[in-house]
Amino acid sequence: AQRVTQPEKLLSVFKGAPVELKCNYSYSGSPELFWYVQYSRQRLQLLLRHISRESIKGFTADLNKGETSFHLKKPFAQEEDSAMYYCALHTGGFKTIFGAGTRLFVKA
Amino acid sequence: DAMVIQNPRYQVTQFGKPVTLSCSQTLNHNVMYWYQQKSSQAPKLLFHYYDKDFNNEADTPDNFQSRRPNTSFCFLDIRSPGLGDAAMYLCATSRGMEGGEQYFGPGTRLTVT
């Protein structure tokens, strides 16, 4: 079955601390993975995708096919990173499966 | 700014009373999607249009229909809303076959009384 699992509903860290938001997927094909973010009172927007291997707002994510994971990391969390983060698996064509999301709260 | 617009942002309807949610886009994207998102859950794809081609997800109830009269507009019709249909409805677009990168509207929160 095709599935995206984000095991943490809420993650709370202090400003300046490292943060890792976990994402695991289940998919038999070649996965295309994304992280989307939703800041308070804003729309869902793309943060990054695994194929571009870029760092956005200090966040990176590496696809680990052996562990079927795509964890999102940032070495030093900022208060403005507080948001809802969704991991998403594009299975080809027009189907994207979203995880249930992790709410990140960065404390001052 | 090019964007995806949803109207209204909040919609209240009565049990069994048909309701239509609308979405428009200025991105000129071929593909438009409708997602349903219930509290603390993942957005769930209901259907999408690739140009005029409509594609329904297998588990989307018949109660949900969609129309796309032109590239810019797409509507979600709920024929007989039940209490279980109360949710946030998200419209999104994507460019051609780049289905993974989607642009979302702000959503319409539907309440069924």
Chai-1 contact restraints between the chains, C-beta under 6 A:
chainA,res_idxA,chainB,res_idxB,connection_type,confidence,min_distance_angstrom,max_distance_angstrom,comment,restraint_id
A,E32,B,G100,contact,1.0,0.0,6.0,A-B,restraint_1
A,F34,B,G100,contact,1.0,0.0,6.0,A-B,restraint_2
A,R43,B,F104,contact,1.0,0.0,6.0,A-B,restraint_3
A,R43,B,P106,contact,1.0,0.0,6.0,A-B,restraint_4
A,L44,B,F104,contact,1.0,0.0,6.0,A-B,restraint_5
A,L46,B,E101,contact,1.0,0.0,6.0,A-B,restraint_6
A,H90,B,G99,contact,1.0,0.0,6.0,A-B,restraint_7
A,H90,B,G100,contact,1.0,0.0,6.0,A-B,restraint_8
A,F94,B,V31,contact,1.0,0.0,6.0,A-B,restraint_9
A,F94,B,H48,contact,1.0,0.0,6.0,A-B,restraint_10
A,F94,B,G99,contact,1.0,0.0,6.0,A-B,restraint_11
A,T96,B,G100,contact,1.0,0.0,6.0,A-B,restraint_12
A,F98,B,A42,contact,1.0,0.0,6.0,A-B,restraint_13
A,F98,B,P43,contact,1.0,0.0,6.0,A-B,restraint_14
A,G99,B,A42,contact,1.0,0.0,6.0,A-B,restraint_15
A,A100,B,Q41,contact,1.0,0.0,6.0,A-B,restraint_16
A,A100,B,A42,contact,1.0,0.0,6.0,A-B,restraint_17
